[in-house]
Amino acid sequence: MTNRLHDKLQKIIFQSLVFFLPSQFGKHFWPDWSKIYGIRVDYFSPTIYFTDILVLLLFALTIPGILQYIKRLHNRKKRKFSMNKRLVLISLAVIFICINFSISANKWIALLKWGKLLEIYFIVIYIITDKKIRFKNWILYPAVASLIYVIPLMVYQLVFQKSLNGWAYLLGERRMSFYTIGISKFNILGKYFMRPYSTFSHPNSLSGYLVVIYVLLFTKTKPICCVRALRALLLVAVILTASLNAVLVLIMVFIYLILKKRFSFNEKKIFTIWFFLILLLSILHPALLKDRFSVMNNESIRNRVVLGVSAYKMLEENPLFGVGLNNFIYFLPRLAEENNGVWILQPVHNMVLLIFAELGIFGLLFFSVIIIRAIKNNYVYKNNISMNLTLALVSILTLGLLDHYFLTLQQNQLLFGIILGLTYRKNLV
């Protein structure tokens, strides 16, 4: 294979990955260890998604480049200190993973999640190291193009209160209607409606994806009239998902952009403070509400608080290393008696608390370092793209204050990995 053909194939596969990112077409498997008391748990199911296959193809094409990179590092004696430092960090990470895995009650689901993190890690490294990647052609345009099936599907579902089925199944649309048990609904003037799912597994997951694409569209792109029309379309789409969390995050983005135009301030410090506020709010909210959840009338809020309190109780078992990656749900039935008999098969609806409970203090510190370095790195080569990427990253973390899907669901996990990889790139064009 010639270098030109090799590079073209990589570009096509990566663009296809971004275009099909909202899809969730895949094959689920249900071994015994993926169930709790005979109940299937989606988060435990080994699943091969179409997007996983695209990532695997991309990895296969990059193997020669990876081997060459390792060889170059080995041959450069002047980079000995850098190599030793990198080796120490890798060794510490491997030790941490081994400890966390060893204390996991259900090692199969832990192994499943570590495999997913390895996939996301590859995406991050690929984006950081591949010099051919161009933000607009490789990422922004395919992401915008994906709206050609995401938004029409959600509009159809909202209007007809059921799934389209047929060809939409190949994109991962689930069969559902207003009368499906457990379907998410919203209330307008006393009348209930099914919330649109499009190709996602939940309307909140859909809204998070739309918010990130909306923020990325503030990159200077021509023609301006089309970009403004797309922003307006995405704004309406987010509102139609009936996700209060997503709407609140968009309001915060608007406020930030308005202040940015009128005042001069250190954006790096603002985003760093923003992140630390997210950490503080995440860690404190279960402690502030733990004595009140039993009297809450709103079931959704009550469940969120119960899960937050459960995260704290899990930390009591192993505060340094957590209960094991992907083991949060597995532990919930054990805490039912302490939670007044309440337990639901859901992760805690907060990204920071989920990391804290499953990976402990060391895992949360590692995550915090990654985010802070990403924010800092984006201001070394300051331009319009890097500013919007930092805003997109912080928007993801803010959405994570009240939900978990950027850590648990396929589409959002991959999107998070792409954004994180872009924030670590030295040259964004």
C-alpha positions in Angstrom: 0.0 0.0 0.0 1.4 3.4 -1.0 1.8 6.1 1.6 -0.8 8.3 -0.3 -3.4 5.5 -0.3 -2.6 4.7 3.3 -3.1 8.3 4.4 -6.3 8.6 2.4 -7.8 5.5 4.0 -7.0 6.8 7.4 -8.7 10.1 6.7 -11.8 8.3 5.3 -12.1 6.0 8.3 -11.6 8.7 10.8 -14.2 11.0 9.0 -16.6 8.0 8.9 -16.0 7.5 12.7 -17.0 11.1 13.4 -20.0 11.0 11.0 -21.4 7.8 12.5 -20.5 8.8 16.1 -24.2 9.4 17.0 -25.1 5.9 15.9 -25.3 3.0 18.3 -25.8 0.1 15.9 -24.1 -2.9 17.5 -24.4 -6.4 18.8 -25.1 -7.0 22.5 -24.1 -10.1 24.4 -25.5 -11.2 27.7 -23.3 -13.5 29.8 -24.4 -14.3 33.3 -22.0 -11.8 34.8 -23.8 -9.0 32.9 -26.9 -9.4 35.1 -27.9 -8.5 38.6 -30.6 -10.8 40.1 -31.3 -11.9 36.6 -31.9 -8.3 35.4 -29.9 -7.3 32.3 -27.7 -4.3 32.9 -26.8 -2.4 29.7 -23.6 -1.0 31.2 -22.4 -4.6 31.8 -23.2 -6.0 28.4 -20.2 -6.7 26.1 -21.1 -4.9 22.9 -19.5 -4.6 19.5 -20.6 -1.3 17.9 -20.1 -0.3 14.3 -18.0 2.6 15.6 -15.8 0.1 17.4 -15.1 -1.6 14.1 -14.1 1.7 12.6 -11.7 2.4 15.5 -10.2 -1.1 15.1 -9.6 -0.5 11.3 -8.0 2.8 12.2 -5.7 1.1 14.7 -4.7 -1.5 12.2 -3.6 1.2 9.8 -1.6 3.0 12.4 0.4 -0.1 13.6 3.4 0.6 11.3 3.5 4.2 12.5 3.3 3.2 16.2 6.2 0.7 15.7 8.3 3.4 14.0 7.6 5.9 16.8 8.7 3.4 19.5 11.9 2.7 17.5 12.7 6.4 17.2 12.3 6.9 20.9 14.5 3.9 21.6 17.3 5.2 19.4 17.4 8.8 20.6 19.7 8.8 23.6 19.3 12.6 24.1 15.6 11.8 25.0 16.7 9.4 27.7 15.3 11.6 30.6 12.0 12.1 28.8 11.8 8.3 28.1 12.5 7.5 31.8 9.8 10.0 32.9 7.3 8.5 30.5 8.2 5.0 31.6 7.7 5.9 35.3 4.2 7.4 34.5 3.2 4.3 32.5 4.5 2.1 35.3 2.5 4.0 37.9 -0.6 3.8 35.7 -0.2 0.0 35.3 0.2 -0.5 39.0 -2.9 1.6 39.7 -4.9 -0.4 37.1 -3.8 -3.7 38.6 -4.8 -2.6 42.2 -8.1 -1.2 41.1 -8.8 -4.4 39.0 -7.8 -6.7 41.9 -10.3 -5.1 44.3 -13.2 -5.1 41.8 -16.0 -7.4 43.0 -17.0 -8.2 39.4 -13.8 -8.4 37.5 -15.5 -9.2 34.1 -17.3 -5.8 34.0 -14.2 -4.1 35.2 -12.2 -5.7 32.4 -14.9 -4.6 29.9 -14.6 -1.0 31.0 -10.8 -1.0 31.0 -10.9 -2.2 27.4 -13.2 0.7 26.5 -10.8 3.1 28.2 -8.0 1.6 26.2 -10.0 2.3 23.0 -10.6 5.9 24.0 -6.9 6.3 24.9 -5.9 5.2 21.4 -8.3 7.8 19.9 -6.7 10.5 22.1 -3.1 9.5 21.2 -4.0 9.2 17.5 -5.4 12.7 17.4 -2.4 14.1 19.4 0.3 12.5 17.2 -1.1 12.4 13.7 0.0 15.6 11.9 -2.3 15.1 9.0 -5.5 15.7 11.0 -7.3 19.0 10.2 -9.9 20.1 12.6 -12.5 21.3 10.2 -12.2 18.7 7.4 -11.6 15.7 9.7 -13.9 16.5 12.6 -16.1 19.6 12.4 -17.6 19.0 9.0 -18.3 15.2 9.5 -19.9 16.0 12.9 -22.1 18.7 11.4 -23.0 16.3 8.5 -24.2 13.7 11.1 -27.0 16.0 11.9 -28.6 15.1 8.6 -29.9 11.9 10.3 -29.8 12.9 14.0 -32.2 15.8 13.9 -34.8 14.5 11.3 -35.1 11.3 13.4 -35.7 13.2 16.7 -38.3 15.5 15.0 -40.1 12.4 13.6 -40.2 10.8 17.1 -41.4 14.0 18.7 -44.2 14.5 16.1 -45.4 10.9 15.8 -44.5 9.8 19.4 -42.8 6.6 18.2 -39.7 5.4 16.5 -39.3 5.5 12.7 -37.9 1.9 12.6 -36.9 0.5 9.1 -33.6 1.9 7.9 -33.1 3.9 11.2 -32.5 0.6 13.0 -29.1 0.4 11.1 -28.1 3.7 12.9 -29.1 2.2 16.3 -32.5 3.7 16.7 -34.4 1.6 19.3 -38.0 0.5 18.8 -40.2 2.6 21.1 -43.3 4.6 21.4 -45.1 6.8 24.0 -46.5 3.6 25.6 -43.1 1.9 26.0 -42.4 1.1 29.7 -39.8 3.4 31.1 -39.8 5.8 28.2 -38.7 9.3 29.1 -41.5 11.9 28.9 -42.0 15.6 29.5 -45.1 17.6 30.6 -46.6 20.6 28.8 -49.7 22.2 30.3 -50.7 18.9 32.0 -50.2 16.8 28.8 -47.3 14.3 28.5 -45.2 13.7 25.4 -42.4 11.2 24.7 -39.0 12.9 24.6 -37.0 12.4 21.3 -34.2 9.9 21.4 -33.0 10.0 17.8 -30.2 7.4 17.6 -29.2 7.7 21.2 -30.1 5.6 24.2 -31.5 8.6 26.1 -32.6 12.1 25.3 -30.1 13.5 27.8 -27.3 11.7 25.9 -28.6 13.2 22.7 -28.8 16.7 24.1 -25.2 16.5 25.4 -24.0 15.6 21.9 -25.9 18.5 20.4 -24.5 21.0 22.9 -20.9 20.0 22.1 -21.5 20.4 18.3 -23.2 23.7 19.0 -20.1 25.0 20.9 -17.7 23.8 18.2 -19.7 25.8 15.6 -18.3 29.0 17.1 -15.1 28.3 15.3 -14.6 30.8 12.5 -16.1 29.0 9.6 -17.5 30.2 6.3 -20.1 30.9 5.0 -21.2 32.7 8.2 -24.9 32.7 7.3 -25.0 28.9 7.1 -23.2 28.6 10.4 -25.7 30.9 12.1 -28.6 28.9 10.7 -27.0 25.7 12.0 -26.5 27.2 15.4 -30.2 28.2 15.5 -31.2 24.7 14.4 -29.1 23.1 17.1 -30.5 25.5 19.7 -34.0 24.5 18.8 -33.0 20.8 18.8 -31.5 21.0 22.3 -34.7 22.7 23.6 -36.8 19.9 21.9 -34.9 17.2 23.9 -36.5 18.7 27.0 -33.1 18.4 28.8 -33.0 21.1 31.5 -29.4 20.3 32.2 -28.4 20.9 28.6 -30.4 24.2 28.4 -28.7 25.5 31.6 -25.3 24.7 30.2 -26.1 26.5 26.9 -27.2 29.5 29.0 -23.8 29.4 30.8 -22.1 29.3 27.4 -24.0 32.3 26.2 -23.1 34.3 29.4 -19.5 33.4 28.9 -19.4 34.4 25.2 -21.1 37.7 26.0 -18.7 38.5 28.8 -15.8 37.5 26.6 -16.8 40.1 24.0 -17.3 43.0 26.5 -14.4 42.3 29.0 -10.8 41.3 28.9 -9.9 38.5 31.3 -7.5 35.6 31.6 -9.5 32.7 30.0 -7.1 30.0 31.2 -7.8 31.1 34.8 -11.5 31.3 34.3 -11.7 27.8 32.8 -9.5 26.4 35.6 -11.6 28.0 38.3 -14.7 26.7 36.4 -13.3 23.1 36.6 -12.5 23.4 40.3 -16.0 24.7 41.0 -17.4 21.6 39.2 -15.2 19.4 41.4 -16.3 21.2 44.6 -20.0 21.1 43.7 -19.8 17.4 42.7 -18.1 16.3 46.0 -20.3 18.4 48.3 -23.8 17.9 46.9 -24.5 14.4 48.4 -23.2 15.6 51.8 -25.5 18.6 51.7 -28.6 16.6 50.7 -28.1 13.2 52.3 -30.5 14.0 55.2 -33.2 15.3 52.9 -33.6 12.7 50.2 -36.2 10.7 52.1 -38.7 13.6 52.1 -38.2 14.6 48.4 -41.3 14.2 46.3 -39.6 14.4 42.8 -38.5 10.8 42.0 -35.8 11.9 39.6 -34.2 14.3 42.0 -34.5 11.8 44.9 -32.9 9.0 42.9 -30.0 11.3 42.0 -29.4 12.1 45.6 -29.7 8.4 46.6 -27.0 7.5 44.1 -24.8 10.4 45.2 -25.1 9.3 48.8 -24.3 5.7 47.7 -21.1 7.0 46.1 -19.9 8.3 49.4 -20.8 5.0 51.1 -18.8 3.1 48.5 -15.8 5.3 49.2 -15.8 4.3 52.8 -14.8 0.8 51.7 -11.7 1.9 49.7 -11.2 5.7 49.6 -7.8 5.4 47.8 -8.6 3.1 44.9 -12.5 3.0 44.8 -14.7 -0.1 44.4 -13.4 -1.0 41.0 -14.0 0.5 37.5 -17.6 -0.1 36.3 -18.6 -1.7 39.7 -20.7 1.1 41.0 -24.0 -0.4 39.9 -22.9 -3.9 41.1 -22.5 -2.5 44.6 -25.9 -0.7 44.7 -28.1 -3.6 46.0 -25.7 -4.0 49.0 -26.6 -0.5 50.0 -30.4 -0.8 49.6 -31.1 -1.2 53.3 -29.1 1.9 54.2 -30.9 3.9 51.5 -34.4 3.0 52.9 -34.7 0.1 50.6 -34.1 2.2 47.5 -31.7 0.9 44.7 -31.8 1.5 41.0 -29.6 0.0 38.3 -28.0 3.3 37.3 -24.6 4.9 37.7 -24.4 8.0 39.9 -25.6 11.0 37.8 -22.3 12.9 38.2 -19.1 12.3 36.4 -16.8 13.4 39.2 -18.6 11.2 41.8 -18.6 8.2 39.5 -14.9 8.5 39.0 -14.4 9.1 42.7 -16.5 6.0 43.7 -15.0 3.6 41.2 -11.3 4.8 41.1 -10.9 6.5 44.5 -8.8 9.5 45.4 -5.9 8.5 43.1 -8.2 8.1 40.1 -9.9 11.5 40.7 -6.5 13.1 41.1 -5.3 11.6 37.8 -8.5 12.7 36.0 -8.1 16.3 37.4 -4.5 16.5 36.2 -5.5 15.4 32.7 -8.2 18.1 32.6 -6.0 20.9 34.0 -3.2 20.0 31.6 -5.7 20.1 28.7 -6.9 23.6 29.7 -3.3 24.8 30.1 -2.1 23.2 26.9 -4.8 24.9 24.8 -3.3 28.3 25.7 0.2 27.5 24.5 -1.0 27.8 20.9 -3.8 30.3 21.4 -6.2 30.5 18.5 -10.0 30.5 17.8 -10.2 26.7 17.5 -8.4 26.0 20.8 -10.6 28.5 22.6 -13.8 26.7 21.4 -12.3 23.3 22.2 -11.6 24.4 25.8 -15.2 25.7 26.0 -16.5 22.4 24.6 -14.4 20.4 27.2 -15.7 22.5 30.1 -19.2 22.2 28.8 -18.9 18.4 28.9 -17.7 18.6 32.5 -20.6 20.9 33.4 -23.1 18.6 31.8 -21.4 15.9 33.9 -22.6 17.7 37.1 -26.0 16.1 36.6 -25.4 13.1 34.4 -22.9 10.4 33.6 -23.3 9.6 29.9 -19.9 11.1 28.8 -18.3 8.3 30.9 -20.8 5.5 30.3 -22.4 5.6 26.8 -20.7 4.8 23.6 -21.4 7.9 21.5 -20.6 10.4 24.3 -17.5 8.5 25.4 -16.0 8.6 21.9 -16.9 12.3 21.6 -15.2 13.0 24.9 -12.1 11.2 23.7 -12.0 13.2 20.5 -12.4 16.6 22.3 -9.7 15.6 24.8 -7.3 14.6 22.1 -7.8 17.9 20.3 -7.1 19.9 23.4 -3.7 18.2 23.6 -2.7 18.9 20.0 0.0 21.4 19.6 -1.1 22.6 16.1 -4.8 23.1 15.4 -5.6 24.0 11.8 
